[in-house]
Amino acid sequence: MKISVQVKSRERVASHGEVFTAEREVKAMCNLVAAQCRDIHATFLEPACGDGNFLAEILTRKLSSITDDHERNSLIALSSLYGIDILDDNVNACRQRLFGIWDSHAEHSQPAKIQAARILQHNIVCGDSLKPASITFTEWTFRDDDIVPEGKEFVLASLMKEDTQQIAIPFE
Ligand SMILES: C[S@@+](CC[C@H](N)C(=O)[O-])C[C@H]1O[C@@H](n2cnc3c(N)ncnc32)[C@H](O)[C@@H]1O
């Protein structure tokens, strides 16, 4: 039986509500949007990502759906995932975890590894999700046959409806 740690310390629970979601619940929630989890282009944002429980599961599903051009498509899949956490150590753990999943999925060239690290540096960020005007992300565009995407920065608040402050990212 796999035992996952849901709490690191009492202090972190009290200060940041840090209780990690168990794998069973992560999988069950991802099953609710199963088609999007297989779509390498579908965008996901985990606004309190911790070490990336949801992003890791989604990345695993996206990668397993790739049938051709693995290097480029796996980078597209990686570039579709965004995360925010207020704790620096969680951000670093999330980046490393996603890189490990991406890297162990297939044999990758050194230039692809550099791009994966670049994408994660911009997509998994340290910040306060409740202050979306302070969060800057990067949208990635891959030209045909190229593994080096063009990045365009945007502020998270620009995706939110002004009246409701709800995130307006449509699922396909
Ligand atoms: C309940 S844990 C969930 C972690 C992960 N999403 C999961 O389901 O396993 C909440 C996380 O949110 C982070 N957090 C708390 N307040 C936050 C804020 N205002 N902005 C971003 N992250 C925050 C904590 O550091 C913690 O890692």
Ligand as a Chemical Component Dictionary entry (heavy atoms), coordinates in Angstrom:
data_LIG
# 
_chem_comp.id                   LIG 
_chem_comp.type                 NON-POLYMER 
_chem_comp.pdbx_formal_charge   0 
_chem_comp.three_letter_code    LIG 
# 
loop_
_chem_comp_atom.comp_id 
_chem_comp_atom.atom_id 
_chem_comp_atom.alt_atom_id 
_chem_comp_atom.type_symbol 
_chem_comp_atom.charge 
_chem_comp_atom.model_Cartn_x 
_chem_comp_atom.model_Cartn_y 
_chem_comp_atom.model_Cartn_z 
_chem_comp_atom.pdbx_ordinal 
LIG C1  C1  C 0  -4.110 22.454 0.987  1  
LIG S1  S1  S 1  -2.436 22.576 0.305  2  
LIG C2  C2  C 0  -2.797 21.858 -1.259 3  
LIG C3  C3  C 0  -1.575 21.485 -2.079 4  
LIG C4  C4  C 0  -1.906 20.738 -3.370 5  
LIG N1  N1  N 0  -2.744 21.547 -4.234 6  
LIG C5  C5  C 0  -2.613 19.438 -3.090 7  
LIG O1  O1  O 0  -3.813 19.358 -3.362 8  
LIG O2  O2  O -1 -1.973 18.501 -2.608 9  
LIG C6  C6  C 0  -2.434 24.292 0.039  10 
LIG C7  C7  C 0  -1.180 24.903 -0.541 11 
LIG O3  O3  O 0  -1.475 26.251 -0.816 12 
LIG C8  C8  C 0  -0.384 27.067 -0.506 13 
LIG N2  N2  N 0  -0.944 28.398 -0.254 14 
LIG C9  C9  C 0  -1.580 28.862 0.847  15 
LIG N3  N3  N 0  -2.003 30.128 0.668  16 
LIG C10 C10 C 0  -1.649 30.456 -0.606 17 
LIG C11 C11 C 0  -1.814 31.635 -1.403 18 
LIG N4  N4  N 0  -2.449 32.711 -0.931 19 
LIG N5  N5  N 0  -1.317 31.633 -2.656 20 
LIG C12 C12 C 0  -0.668 30.547 -3.151 21 
LIG N6  N6  N 0  -0.478 29.408 -2.437 22 
LIG C13 C13 C 0  -0.962 29.368 -1.186 23 
LIG C14 C14 C 0  0.284  26.380 0.674  24 
LIG O4  O4  O 0  1.637  26.703 0.763  25 
LIG C15 C15 C 0  0.050  24.909 0.335  26 
LIG O5  O5  O 0  1.126  24.354 -0.376 27 
# 
loop_
_chem_comp_bond.comp_id 
_chem_comp_bond.atom_id_1 
_chem_comp_bond.atom_id_2 
_chem_comp_bond.value_order 
_chem_comp_bond.pdbx_ordinal 
LIG C1  S1  SING 1  
LIG S1  C2  SING 2  
LIG S1  C6  SING 3  
LIG C2  C3  SING 4  
LIG C3  C4  SING 5  
LIG C4  N1  SING 6  
LIG C4  C5  SING 7  
LIG C5  O1  DOUB 8  
LIG C5  O2  SING 9  
LIG C6  C7  SING 10 
LIG C7  O3  SING 11 
LIG C7  C15 SING 12 
LIG O3  C8  SING 13 
LIG C8  N2  SING 14 
LIG C8  C14 SING 15 
LIG N2  C9  SING 16 
LIG N2  C13 SING 17 
LIG C9  N3  DOUB 18 
LIG N3  C10 SING 19 
LIG C10 C11 SING 20 
LIG C10 C13 DOUB 21 
LIG C11 N4  SING 22 
LIG C11 N5  DOUB 23 
LIG N5  C12 SING 24 
LIG C12 N6  DOUB 25 
LIG N6  C13 SING 26 
LIG C14 O4  SING 27 
LIG C14 C15 SING 28 
LIG C15 O5  SING 29 
# 
